Amino acid sequence: MTNNWHDRMHDWHKSTYTHWEENACVEVGALPGMVGVRDTKQGAIPAETRPILVFPAESFNAFLDHLAR
């Protein structure tokens, strides 16, 4: 198994809160029990070195619940 988050994460999609006109896009990816977040403005950086924030799914869901309040 690879340790590269880019190879392991799948189903990347842009946030529904993306500001298209400002190019302020955040993508979210999945791995069982984990969630990855990356910035689309860094698309010029090679995929294998592009930063990804990785969170336990439970923590990410708690974060989203807090934002929804």
CHARMM internal coordinates of N, CA and C (Angstrom, degrees):
IC EDIT
DIST 1 N 1 CA 1.4567
DIST 1 CA 1 C 1.5289
ANGL 1 N 1 CA 1 C 109.17
DIST 1 C 2 N 1.3005
ANGL 1 CA 1 C 2 N 115.35
DIHE 1 N 1 CA 1 C 2 N 138.36
DIST 2 N 2 CA 1.4573
ANGL 1 C 2 N 2 CA 120.81
DIHE 1 CA 1 C 2 N 2 CA -179.44
DIST 2 CA 2 C 1.5297
ANGL 2 N 2 CA 2 C 110.89
DIHE 1 C 2 N 2 CA 2 C -81.02
DIST 2 C 3 N 1.3267
ANGL 2 CA 2 C 3 N 116.07
DIHE 2 N 2 CA 2 C 3 N 152.85
DIST 3 N 3 CA 1.4590
ANGL 2 C 3 N 3 CA 121.18
DIHE 2 CA 2 C 3 N 3 CA 176.39
DIST 3 CA 3 C 1.5150
ANGL 3 N 3 CA 3 C 111.72
DIHE 2 C 3 N 3 CA 3 C -97.15
DIST 3 C 4 N 1.3247
ANGL 3 CA 3 C 4 N 117.61
DIHE 3 N 3 CA 3 C 4 N 4.81
DIST 4 N 4 CA 1.4483
ANGL 3 C 4 N 4 CA 122.81
DIHE 3 CA 3 C 4 N 4 CA -177.93
DIST 4 CA 4 C 1.5306
ANGL 4 N 4 CA 4 C 109.26
DIHE 3 C 4 N 4 CA 4 C -83.91
DIST 4 C 5 N 1.3396
ANGL 4 CA 4 C 5 N 116.94
DIHE 4 N 4 CA 4 C 5 N 115.70
DIST 5 N 5 CA 1.4639
ANGL 4 C 5 N 5 CA 120.95
DIHE 4 CA 4 C 5 N 5 CA -179.23
DIST 5 CA 5 C 1.5231
ANGL 5 N 5 CA 5 C 111.67
DIHE 4 C 5 N 5 CA 5 C -60.12
DIST 5 C 6 N 1.3273
ANGL 5 CA 5 C 6 N 117.64
DIHE 5 N 5 CA 5 C 6 N -31.52
DIST 6 N 6 CA 1.4637
ANGL 5 C 6 N 6 CA 120.72
DIHE 5 CA 5 C 6 N 6 CA -179.60
DIST 6 CA 6 C 1.5243
ANGL 6 N 6 CA 6 C 110.76
DIHE 5 C 6 N 6 CA 6 C -64.77
DIST 6 C 7 N 1.3172
ANGL 6 CA 6 C 7 N 116.87
DIHE 6 N 6 CA 6 C 7 N -34.47
DIST 7 N 7 CA 1.4598
ANGL 6 C 7 N 7 CA 120.61
DIHE 6 CA 6 C 7 N 7 CA 178.85
DIST 7 CA 7 C 1.5266
ANGL 7 N 7 CA 7 C 112.06
DIHE 6 C 7 N 7 CA 7 C -78.91
DIST 7 C 8 N 1.3226
ANGL 7 CA 7 C 8 N 116.82
DIHE 7 N 7 CA 7 C 8 N -29.37
DIST 8 N 8 CA 1.4600
ANGL 7 C 8 N 8 CA 121.27
DIHE 7 CA 7 C 8 N 8 CA -174.53
DIST 8 CA 8 C 1.5260
ANGL 8 N 8 CA 8 C 113.78
DIHE 7 C 8 N 8 CA 8 C -87.80
DIST 8 C 9 N 1.3265
ANGL 8 CA 8 C 9 N 117.80
DIHE 8 N 8 CA 8 C 9 N -35.78
DIST 9 N 9 CA 1.4612
ANGL 8 C 9 N 9 CA 121.39
DIHE 8 CA 8 C 9 N 9 CA -178.60
DIST 9 CA 9 C 1.5296
ANGL 9 N 9 CA 9 C 109.81
DIHE 8 C 9 N 9 CA 9 C -74.37
DIST 9 C 10 N 1.3161
ANGL 9 CA 9 C 10 N 117.00
DIHE 9 N 9 CA 9 C 10 N 148.41
DIST 10 N 10 CA 1.4659
ANGL 9 C 10 N 10 CA 121.29
DIHE 9 CA 9 C 10 N 10 CA 178.90
DIST 10 CA 10 C 1.5310
ANGL 10 N 10 CA 10 C 109.10
DIHE 9 C 10 N 10 CA 10 C -141.28
DIST 10 C 11 N 1.2968
ANGL 10 CA 10 C 11 N 115.90
DIHE 10 N 10 CA 10 C 11 N 176.65
DIST 11 N 11 CA 1.4730
ANGL 10 C 11 N 11 CA 123.10
DIHE 10 CA 10 C 11 N 11 CA 178.71
DIST 11 CA 11 C 1.5252
ANGL 11 N 11 CA 11 C 112.64
DIHE 10 C 11 N 11 CA 11 C 56.71
DIST 11 C 12 N 1.3277
ANGL 11 CA 11 C 12 N 117.64
DIHE 11 N 11 CA 11 C 12 N 39.52
DIST 12 N 12 CA 1.4657
ANGL 11 C 12 N 12 CA 120.36
DIHE 11 CA 11 C 12 N 12 CA 176.86
DIST 12 CA 12 C 1.5228
ANGL 12 N 12 CA 12 C 109.32
DIHE 11 C 12 N 12 CA 12 C -61.64
DIST 12 C 13 N 1.3235
ANGL 12 CA 12 C 13 N 116.42
DIHE 12 N 12 CA 12 C 13 N 134.00
DIST 13 N 13 CA 1.4603
ANGL 12 C 13 N 13 CA 121.10
DIHE 12 CA 12 C 13 N 13 CA 176.32
DIST 13 CA 13 C 1.5223
ANGL 13 N 13 CA 13 C 109.19
DIHE 12 C 13 N 13 CA 13 C -148.23
DIST 13 C 14 N 1.3227
ANGL 13 CA 13 C 14 N 115.18
DIHE 13 N 13 CA 13 C 14 N 153.47
DIST 14 N 14 CA 1.4616
ANGL 13 C 14 N 14 CA 120.26
DIHE 13 CA 13 C 14 N 14 CA -179.39
DIST 14 CA 14 C 1.5176
ANGL 14 N 14 CA 14 C 110.14
DIHE 13 C 14 N 14 CA 14 C -79.26
DIST 14 C 15 N 1.3040
ANGL 14 CA 14 C 15 N 114.96
DIHE 14 N 14 CA 14 C 15 N 144.72
DIST 15 N 15 CA 1.4526
ANGL 14 C 15 N 15 CA 121.73
DIHE 14 CA 14 C 15 N 15 CA 177.84
DIST 15 CA 15 C 1.5219
ANGL 15 N 15 CA 15 C 110.63
DIHE 14 C 15 N 15 CA 15 C -61.88
DIST 15 C 16 N 1.3187
ANGL 15 CA 15 C 16 N 116.43
DIHE 15 N 15 CA 15 C 16 N 146.39
DIST 16 N 16 CA 1.4655
ANGL 15 C 16 N 16 CA 120.70
DIHE 15 CA 15 C 16 N 16 CA 175.82
DIST 16 CA 16 C 1.5218
ANGL 16 N 16 CA 16 C 111.33
DIHE 15 C 16 N 16 CA 16 C -70.49
DIST 16 C 17 N 1.3240
ANGL 16 CA 16 C 17 N 117.50
DIHE 16 N 16 CA 16 C 17 N -12.02
DIST 17 N 17 CA 1.4636
ANGL 16 C 17 N 17 CA 121.90
DIHE 16 CA 16 C 17 N 17 CA 178.48
DIST 17 CA 17 C 1.5242
ANGL 17 N 17 CA 17 C 111.92
DIHE 16 C 17 N 17 CA 17 C -94.49
DIST 17 C 18 N 1.3101
ANGL 17 CA 17 C 18 N 117.57
DIHE 17 N 17 CA 17 C 18 N 12.55
DIST 18 N 18 CA 1.4575
ANGL 17 C 18 N 18 CA 122.13
DIHE 17 CA 17 C 18 N 18 CA -178.99
DIST 18 CA 18 C 1.5266
ANGL 18 N 18 CA 18 C 110.74
DIHE 17 C 18 N 18 CA 18 C -62.22
DIST 18 C 19 N 1.3308
ANGL 18 CA 18 C 19 N 115.91
DIHE 18 N 18 CA 18 C 19 N 138.58
DIST 19 N 19 CA 1.4602
ANGL 18 C 19 N 19 CA 122.27
DIHE 18 CA 18 C 19 N 19 CA 176.01
DIST 19 CA 19 C 1.5224
ANGL 19 N 19 CA 19 C 107.07
DIHE 18 C 19 N 19 CA 19 C -101.79
DIST 19 C 20 N 1.3173
ANGL 19 CA 19 C 20 N 116.63
DIHE 19 N 19 CA 19 C 20 N 90.45
DIST 20 N 20 CA 1.4601
ANGL 19 C 20 N 20 CA 122.17
DIHE 19 CA 19 C 20 N 20 CA -174.56
DIST 20 CA 20 C 1.5246
ANGL 20 N 20 CA 20 C 112.00
DIHE 19 C 20 N 20 CA 20 C -57.57
DIST 20 C 21 N 1.3242
ANGL 20 CA 20 C 21 N 117.31
DIHE 20 N 20 CA 20 C 21 N -42.10
DIST 21 N 21 CA 1.4604
ANGL 20 C 21 N 21 CA 119.79
DIHE 20 CA 20 C 21 N 21 CA -176.33
DIST 21 CA 21 C 1.5262
ANGL 21 N 21 CA 21 C 112.50
DIHE 20 C 21 N 21 CA 21 C -68.16
DIST 21 C 22 N 1.3129
ANGL 21 CA 21 C 22 N 117.94
DIHE 21 N 21 CA 21 C 22 N -21.66
DIST 22 N 22 CA 1.4686
ANGL 21 C 22 N 22 CA 121.67
DIHE 21 CA 21 C 22 N 22 CA 179.63
DIST 22 CA 22 C 1.5268
ANGL 22 N 22 CA 22 C 111.93
DIHE 21 C 22 N 22 CA 22 C -101.38
DIST 22 C 23 N 1.3245
ANGL 22 CA 22 C 23 N 117.11
DIHE 22 N 22 CA 22 C 23 N -0.52
DIST 23 N 23 CA 1.4602
ANGL 22 C 23 N 23 CA 122.04
DIHE 22 CA 22 C 23 N 23 CA -175.92
DIST 23 CA 23 C 1.5288
ANGL 23 N 23 CA 23 C 110.73
DIHE 22 C 23 N 23 CA 23 C 54.75
DIST 23 C 24 N 1.3204
ANGL 23 CA 23 C 24 N 116.28
DIHE 23 N 23 CA 23 C 24 N 38.84
DIST 24 N 24 CA 1.4659
ANGL 23 C 24 N 24 CA 122.22
DIHE 23 CA 23 C 24 N 24 CA -179.94
DIST 24 CA 24 C 1.5255
ANGL 24 N 24 CA 24 C 108.39
DIHE 23 C 24 N 24 CA 24 C -104.28
DIST 24 C 25 N 1.3156
ANGL 24 CA 24 C 25 N 116.34
DIHE 24 N 24 CA 24 C 25 N 72.61
DIST 25 N 25 CA 1.4528
ANGL 24 C 25 N 25 CA 121.43
DIHE 24 CA 24 C 25 N 25 CA -174.29
DIST 25 CA 25 C 1.5282
ANGL 25 N 25 CA 25 C 111.54
DIHE 24 C 25 N 25 CA 25 C -103.41
DIST 25 C 26 N 1.3038
ANGL 25 CA 25 C 26 N 114.84
DIHE 25 N 25 CA 25 C 26 N 138.10
DIST 26 N 26 CA 1.4572
ANGL 25 C 26 N 26 CA 121.67
DIHE 25 CA 25 C 26 N 26 CA 173.19
DIST 26 CA 26 C 1.5162
ANGL 26 N 26 CA 26 C 106.85
DIHE 25 C 26 N 26 CA 26 C -121.05
DIST 26 C 27 N 1.3332
ANGL 26 CA 26 C 27 N 116.14
DIHE 26 N 26 CA 26 C 27 N 132.66
DIST 27 N 27 CA 1.4589
ANGL 26 C 27 N 27 CA 121.21
DIHE 26 CA 26 C 27 N 27 CA 177.18
DIST 27 CA 27 C 1.5212
ANGL 27 N 27 CA 27 C 109.04
DIHE 26 C 27 N 27 CA 27 C -108.78
DIST 27 C 28 N 1.3274
ANGL 27 CA 27 C 28 N 114.87
DIHE 27 N 27 CA 27 C 28 N 146.16
DIST 28 N 28 CA 1.4581
ANGL 27 C 28 N 28 CA 121.60
DIHE 27 CA 27 C 28 N 28 CA 179.13
DIST 28 CA 28 C 1.5216
ANGL 28 N 28 CA 28 C 107.77
DIHE 27 C 28 N 28 CA 28 C -120.92
DIST 28 C 29 N 1.3326
ANGL 28 CA 28 C 29 N 116.47
DIHE 28 N 28 CA 28 C 29 N 133.92
DIST 29 N 29 CA 1.4545
ANGL 28 C 29 N 29 CA 122.38
DIHE 28 CA 28 C 29 N 29 CA 178.12
DIST 29 CA 29 C 1.5171
ANGL 29 N 29 CA 29 C 110.21
DIHE 28 C 29 N 29 CA 29 C -122.12
DIST 29 C 30 N 1.3224
ANGL 29 CA 29 C 30 N 116.48
DIHE 29 N 29 CA 29 C 30 N 169.02
DIST 30 N 30 CA 1.4576
ANGL 29 C 30 N 30 CA 120.64
DIHE 29 CA 29 C 30 N 30 CA -174.65
DIST 30 CA 30 C 1.5239
ANGL 30 N 30 CA 30 C 112.08
DIHE 29 C 30 N 30 CA 30 C -130.43
DIST 30 C 31 N 1.2911
ANGL 30 CA 30 C 31 N 113.43
DIHE 30 N 30 CA 30 C 31 N 153.31
DIST 31 N 31 CA 1.4586
ANGL 30 C 31 N 31 CA 125.26
DIHE 30 CA 30 C 31 N 31 CA 172.23
DIST 31 CA 31 C 1.5199
ANGL 31 N 31 CA 31 C 103.29
DIHE 30 C 31 N 31 CA 31 C -153.41
DIST 31 C 32 N 1.3137
ANGL 31 CA 31 C 32 N 121.15
DIHE 31 N 31 CA 31 C 32 N 142.13
DIST 32 N 32 CA 1.4574
ANGL 31 C 32 N 32 CA 119.40
DIHE 31 CA 31 C 32 N 32 CA -177.98
DIST 32 CA 32 C 1.5363
ANGL 32 N 32 CA 32 C 111.78
DIHE 31 C 32 N 32 CA 32 C -49.55
DIST 32 C 33 N 1.3356
ANGL 32 CA 32 C 33 N 114.69
DIHE 32 N 32 CA 32 C 33 N 118.54
DIST 33 N 33 CA 1.4611
ANGL 32 C 33 N 33 CA 120.68
DIHE 32 CA 32 C 33 N 33 CA 178.32
DIST 33 CA 33 C 1.5130
ANGL 33 N 33 CA 33 C 115.37
DIHE 32 C 33 N 33 CA 33 C 81.39
DIST 33 C 34 N 1.3452
ANGL 33 CA 33 C 34 N 117.54
DIHE 33 N 33 CA 33 C 34 N -0.24
DIST 34 N 34 CA 1.4649
ANGL 33 C 34 N 34 CA 121.34
DIHE 33 CA 33 C 34 N 34 CA -177.51
DIST 34 CA 34 C 1.5295
ANGL 34 N 34 CA 34 C 109.59
DIHE 33 C 34 N 34 CA 34 C -135.45
DIST 34 C 35 N 1.3400
ANGL 34 CA 34 C 35 N 115.26
DIHE 34 N 34 CA 34 C 35 N 154.65
DIST 35 N 35 CA 1.4633
ANGL 34 C 35 N 35 CA 121.97
DIHE 34 CA 34 C 35 N 35 CA 176.34
DIST 35 CA 35 C 1.5227
ANGL 35 N 35 CA 35 C 107.56
DIHE 34 C 35 N 35 CA 35 C -132.34
DIST 35 C 36 N 1.3253
ANGL 35 CA 35 C 36 N 116.47
DIHE 35 N 35 CA 35 C 36 N 134.51
DIST 36 N 36 CA 1.4589
ANGL 35 C 36 N 36 CA 121.82
DIHE 35 CA 35 C 36 N 36 CA 177.26
DIST 36 CA 36 C 1.5224
ANGL 36 N 36 CA 36 C 110.00
DIHE 35 C 36 N 36 CA 36 C -110.86
DIST 36 C 37 N 1.3383
ANGL 36 CA 36 C 37 N 115.83
DIHE 36 N 36 CA 36 C 37 N 144.36
DIST 37 N 37 CA 1.4649
ANGL 36 C 37 N 37 CA 121.90
DIHE 36 CA 36 C 37 N 37 CA 178.56
DIST 37 CA 37 C 1.5190
ANGL 37 N 37 CA 37 C 107.63
DIHE 36 C 37 N 37 CA 37 C -129.15
DIST 37 C 38 N 1.3396
ANGL 37 CA 37 C 38 N 116.72
DIHE 37 N 37 CA 37 C 38 N 131.15
DIST 38 N 38 CA 1.4612
ANGL 37 C 38 N 38 CA 120.25
DIHE 37 CA 37 C 38 N 38 CA 177.64
DIST 38 CA 38 C 1.5247
ANGL 38 N 38 CA 38 C 109.98
DIHE 37 C 38 N 38 CA 38 C -139.90
DIST 38 C 39 N 1.3245
ANGL 38 CA 38 C 39 N 115.55
DIHE 38 N 38 CA 38 C 39 N 159.18
DIST 39 N 39 CA 1.4633
ANGL 38 C 39 N 39 CA 123.69
DIHE 38 CA 38 C 39 N 39 CA -177.18
DIST 39 CA 39 C 1.5199
ANGL 39 N 39 CA 39 C 108.61
DIHE 38 C 39 N 39 CA 39 C -98.95
DIST 39 C 40 N 1.3264
ANGL 39 CA 39 C 40 N 117.71
DIHE 39 N 39 CA 39 C 40 N 123.28
DIST 40 N 40 CA 1.4607
ANGL 39 C 40 N 40 CA 120.81
DIHE 39 CA 39 C 40 N 40 CA -178.01
DIST 40 CA 40 C 1.5247
ANGL 40 N 40 CA 40 C 112.53
DIHE 39 C 40 N 40 CA 40 C -70.08
DIST 40 C 41 N 1.3217
ANGL 40 CA 40 C 41 N 118.58
DIHE 40 N 40 CA 40 C 41 N -18.69
DIST 41 N 41 CA 1.4669
ANGL 40 C 41 N 41 CA 120.55
DIHE 40 CA 40 C 41 N 41 CA 178.88
DIST 41 CA 41 C 1.5235
ANGL 41 N 41 CA 41 C 111.17
DIHE 40 C 41 N 41 CA 41 C -67.11
DIST 41 C 42 N 1.3049
ANGL 41 CA 41 C 42 N 117.37
DIHE 41 N 41 CA 41 C 42 N -13.29
DIST 42 N 42 CA 1.4550
ANGL 41 C 42 N 42 CA 120.99
DIHE 41 CA 41 C 42 N 42 CA 179.07
DIST 42 CA 42 C 1.5134
ANGL 42 N 42 CA 42 C 111.70
DIHE 41 C 42 N 42 CA 42 C -95.52
DIST 42 C 43 N 1.3142
ANGL 42 CA 42 C 43 N 116.87
DIHE 42 N 42 CA 42 C 43 N 21.84
DIST 43 N 43 CA 1.4502
ANGL 42 C 43 N 43 CA 122.20
DIHE 42 CA 42 C 43 N 43 CA -178.52
DIST 43 CA 43 C 1.5189
ANGL 43 N 43 CA 43 C 114.62
DIHE 42 C 43 N 43 CA 43 C -60.81
DIST 43 C 44 N 1.3418
ANGL 43 CA 43 C 44 N 117.71
DIHE 43 N 43 CA 43 C 44 N -21.30
DIST 44 N 44 CA 1.4638
ANGL 43 C 44 N 44 CA 120.75
DIHE 43 CA 43 C 44 N 44 CA 178.99
DIST 44 CA 44 C 1.5245
ANGL 44 N 44 CA 44 C 111.61
DIHE 43 C 44 N 44 CA 44 C -76.06
DIST 44 C 45 N 1.3310
ANGL 44 CA 44 C 45 N 117.00
DIHE 44 N 44 CA 44 C 45 N -17.39
DIST 45 N 45 CA 1.4667
ANGL 44 C 45 N 45 CA 121.24
DIHE 44 CA 44 C 45 N 45 CA 177.74
DIST 45 CA 45 C 1.5269
ANGL 45 N 45 CA 45 C 107.38
DIHE 44 C 45 N 45 CA 45 C -78.19
DIST 45 C 46 N 1.3249
ANGL 45 CA 45 C 46 N 118.43
DIHE 45 N 45 CA 45 C 46 N 135.92
DIST 46 N 46 CA 1.4672
ANGL 45 C 46 N 46 CA 119.72
DIHE 45 CA 45 C 46 N 46 CA 179.17
DIST 46 CA 46 C 1.5312
ANGL 46 N 46 CA 46 C 111.10
DIHE 45 C 46 N 46 CA 46 C -53.66
DIST 46 C 47 N 1.3193
ANGL 46 CA 46 C 47 N 116.35
DIHE 46 N 46 CA 46 C 47 N 137.45
DIST 47 N 47 CA 1.4628
ANGL 46 C 47 N 47 CA 122.14
DIHE 46 CA 46 C 47 N 47 CA -174.86
DIST 47 CA 47 C 1.5260
ANGL 47 N 47 CA 47 C 112.84
DIHE 46 C 47 N 47 CA 47 C -51.59
DIST 47 C 48 N 1.3185
ANGL 47 CA 47 C 48 N 117.05
DIHE 47 N 47 CA 47 C 48 N -39.60
DIST 48 N 48 CA 1.4637
ANGL 47 C 48 N 48 CA 119.42
DIHE 47 CA 47 C 48 N 48 CA -175.42
DIST 48 CA 48 C 1.5323
ANGL 48 N 48 CA 48 C 113.79
DIHE 47 C 48 N 48 CA 48 C -70.82
DIST 48 C 49 N 1.3387
ANGL 48 CA 48 C 49 N 117.50
DIHE 48 N 48 CA 48 C 49 N -11.63
DIST 49 N 49 CA 1.4697
ANGL 48 C 49 N 49 CA 120.08
DIHE 48 CA 48 C 49 N 49 CA 179.02
DIST 49 CA 49 C 1.5293
ANGL 49 N 49 CA 49 C 112.61
DIHE 48 C 49 N 49 CA 49 C -120.02
DIST 49 C 50 N 1.3264
ANGL 49 CA 49 C 50 N 116.55
DIHE 49 N 49 CA 49 C 50 N -0.31
DIST 50 N 50 CA 1.4602
ANGL 49 C 50 N 50 CA 120.81
DIHE 49 CA 49 C 50 N 50 CA 179.89
DIST 50 CA 50 C 1.5234
ANGL 50 N 50 CA 50 C 110.69
DIHE 49 C 50 N 50 CA 50 C -67.50
DIST 50 C 51 N 1.3371
ANGL 50 CA 50 C 51 N 118.50
DIHE 50 N 50 CA 50 C 51 N 132.34
DIST 51 N 51 CA 1.4720
ANGL 50 C 51 N 51 CA 120.03
DIHE 50 CA 50 C 51 N 51 CA -177.65
DIST 51 CA 51 C 1.5298
ANGL 51 N 51 CA 51 C 112.85
DIHE 50 C 51 N 51 CA 51 C -66.01
DIST 51 C 52 N 1.3202
ANGL 51 CA 51 C 52 N 114.94
DIHE 51 N 51 CA 51 C 52 N 140.31
DIST 52 N 52 CA 1.4604
ANGL 51 C 52 N 52 CA 122.99
DIHE 51 CA 51 C 52 N 52 CA 174.79
DIST 52 CA 52 C 1.5227
ANGL 52 N 52 CA 52 C 107.05
DIHE 51 C 52 N 52 CA 52 C -132.82
DIST 52 C 53 N 1.3283
ANGL 52 CA 52 C 53 N 116.68
DIHE 52 N 52 CA 52 C 53 N 131.21
DIST 53 N 53 CA 1.4572
ANGL 52 C 53 N 53 CA 121.01
DIHE 52 CA 52 C 53 N 53 CA 170.73
DIST 53 CA 53 C 1.5162
ANGL 53 N 53 CA 53 C 106.66
DIHE 52 C 53 N 53 CA 53 C -88.74
DIST 53 C 54 N 1.3282
ANGL 53 CA 53 C 54 N 117.33
DIHE 53 N 53 CA 53 C 54 N 130.04
DIST 54 N 54 CA 1.4604
ANGL 53 C 54 N 54 CA 121.47
DIHE 53 CA 53 C 54 N 54 CA -177.09
DIST 54 CA 54 C 1.5277
ANGL 54 N 54 CA 54 C 108.57
DIHE 53 C 54 N 54 CA 54 C -119.39
DIST 54 C 55 N 1.3290
ANGL 54 CA 54 C 55 N 115.31
DIHE 54 N 54 CA 54 C 55 N 128.90
DIST 55 N 55 CA 1.4610
ANGL 54 C 55 N 55 CA 121.86
DIHE 54 CA 54 C 55 N 55 CA -177.90
DIST 55 CA 55 C 1.5171
ANGL 55 N 55 CA 55 C 110.46
DIHE 54 C 55 N 55 CA 55 C -127.48
DIST 55 C 56 N 1.3372
ANGL 55 CA 55 C 56 N 117.46
DIHE 55 N 55 CA 55 C 56 N 149.97
DIST 56 N 56 CA 1.4589
ANGL 55 C 56 N 56 CA 118.65
DIHE 55 CA 55 C 56 N 56 CA 168.54
DIST 56 CA 56 C 1.5243
ANGL 56 N 56 CA 56 C 108.36
DIHE 55 C 56 N 56 CA 56 C -61.44
DIST 56 C 57 N 1.3233
ANGL 56 CA 56 C 57 N 117.99
DIHE 56 N 56 CA 56 C 57 N 140.64
DIST 57 N 57 CA 1.4668
ANGL 56 C 57 N 57 CA 121.49
DIHE 56 CA 56 C 57 N 57 CA -177.32
DIST 57 CA 57 C 1.5212
ANGL 57 N 57 CA 57 C 111.43
DIHE 56 C 57 N 57 CA 57 C -56.56
DIST 57 C 58 N 1.3009
ANGL 57 CA 57 C 58 N 117.83
DIHE 57 N 57 CA 57 C 58 N -38.30
DIST 58 N 58 CA 1.4678
ANGL 57 C 58 N 58 CA 121.47
DIHE 57 CA 57 C 58 N 58 CA -179.92
DIST 58 CA 58 C 1.5323
ANGL 58 N 58 CA 58 C 110.88
DIHE 57 C 58 N 58 CA 58 C -61.49
DIST 58 C 59 N 1.3179
ANGL 58 CA 58 C 59 N 117.59
DIHE 58 N 58 CA 58 C 59 N -41.87
DIST 59 N 59 CA 1.4657
ANGL 58 C 59 N 59 CA 121.33
DIHE 58 CA 58 C 59 N 59 CA 179.00
DIST 59 CA 59 C 1.5206
ANGL 59 N 59 CA 59 C 111.11
DIHE 58 C 59 N 59 CA 59 C -68.29
DIST 59 C 60 N 1.3221
ANGL 59 CA 59 C 60 N 116.99
DIHE 59 N 59 CA 59 C 60 N -41.80
DIST 60 N 60 CA 1.4597
ANGL 59 C 60 N 60 CA 120.56
DIHE 59 CA 59 C 60 N 60 CA 179.86
DIST 60 CA 60 C 1.5294
ANGL 60 N 60 CA 60 C 110.43
DIHE 59 C 60 N 60 CA 60 C -64.21
DIST 60 C 61 N 1.3265
ANGL 60 CA 60 C 61 N 116.97
DIHE 60 N 60 CA 60 C 61 N -41.46
DIST 61 N 61 CA 1.4633
ANGL 60 C 61 N 61 CA 120.41
DIHE 60 CA 60 C 61 N 61 CA 178.08
DIST 61 CA 61 C 1.5256
ANGL 61 N 61 CA 61 C 111.53
DIHE 60 C 61 N 61 CA 61 C -64.96
DIST 61 C 62 N 1.3264
ANGL 61 CA 61 C 62 N 117.93
DIHE 61 N 61 CA 61 C 62 N -37.50
DIST 62 N 62 CA 1.4655
ANGL 61 C 62 N 62 CA 121.01
DIHE 61 CA 61 C 62 N 62 CA 175.82
DIST 62 CA 62 C 1.5198
ANGL 62 N 62 CA 62 C 110.54
DIHE 61 C 62 N 62 CA 62 C -63.25
DIST 62 C 63 N 1.3377
ANGL 62 CA 62 C 63 N 116.42
DIHE 62 N 62 CA 62 C 63 N -39.38
DIST 63 N 63 CA 1.4644
ANGL 62 C 63 N 63 CA 121.78
DIHE 62 CA 62 C 63 N 63 CA 176.96
DIST 63 CA 63 C 1.5243
ANGL 63 N 63 CA 63 C 110.58
DIHE 62 C 63 N 63 CA 63 C -61.17
DIST 63 C 64 N 1.3468
ANGL 63 CA 63 C 64 N 116.92
DIHE 63 N 63 CA 63 C 64 N -47.20
DIST 64 N 64 CA 1.4631
ANGL 63 C 64 N 64 CA 120.65
DIHE 63 CA 63 C 64 N 64 CA 179.14
DIST 64 CA 64 C 1.5243
ANGL 64 N 64 CA 64 C 111.57
DIHE 63 C 64 N 64 CA 64 C -63.27
DIST 64 C 65 N 1.3293
ANGL 64 CA 64 C 65 N 116.94
DIHE 64 N 64 CA 64 C 65 N -40.38
DIST 65 N 65 CA 1.4594
ANGL 64 C 65 N 65 CA 120.83
DIHE 64 CA 64 C 65 N 65 CA 177.01
DIST 65 CA 65 C 1.5250
ANGL 65 N 65 CA 65 C 110.60
DIHE 64 C 65 N 65 CA 65 C -60.20
DIST 65 C 66 N 1.3151
ANGL 65 CA 65 C 66 N 116.95
DIHE 65 N 65 CA 65 C 66 N -41.49
DIST 66 N 66 CA 1.4614
ANGL 65 C 66 N 66 CA 121.10
DIHE 65 CA 65 C 66 N 66 CA 179.29
DIST 66 CA 66 C 1.5310
ANGL 66 N 66 CA 66 C 111.13
DIHE 65 C 66 N 66 CA 66 C -64.37
DIST 66 C 67 N 1.3272
ANGL 66 CA 66 C 67 N 117.05
DIHE 66 N 66 CA 66 C 67 N -40.88
DIST 67 N 67 CA 1.4594
ANGL 66 C 67 N 67 CA 120.70
DIHE 66 CA 66 C 67 N 67 CA 178.23
DIST 67 CA 67 C 1.5253
ANGL 67 N 67 CA 67 C 112.54
DIHE 66 C 67 N 67 CA 67 C -64.46
DIST 67 C 68 N 1.3144
ANGL 67 CA 67 C 68 N 116.79
DIHE 67 N 67 CA 67 C 68 N -31.05
DIST 68 N 68 CA 1.4655
ANGL 67 C 68 N 68 CA 121.57
DIHE 67 CA 67 C 68 N 68 CA -177.05
DIST 68 CA 68 C 1.5279
ANGL 68 N 68 CA 68 C 112.45
DIHE 67 C 68 N 68 CA 68 C -74.49
DIST 68 C 69 N 1.3068
ANGL 68 CA 68 C 69 N 117.69
DIHE 68 N 68 CA 68 C 69 N -12.93
DIST 69 N 69 CA 1.4886
ANGL 68 C 69 N 69 CA 120.25
DIHE 68 CA 68 C 69 N 69 CA -178.21
DIST 69 CA 69 C 1.4887
ANGL 69 N 69 CA 69 C 111.66
DIHE 68 C 69 N 69 CA 69 C -71.61
END
COOR INIT
IC SEED 1 N 1 CA 1 C
IC BUILD
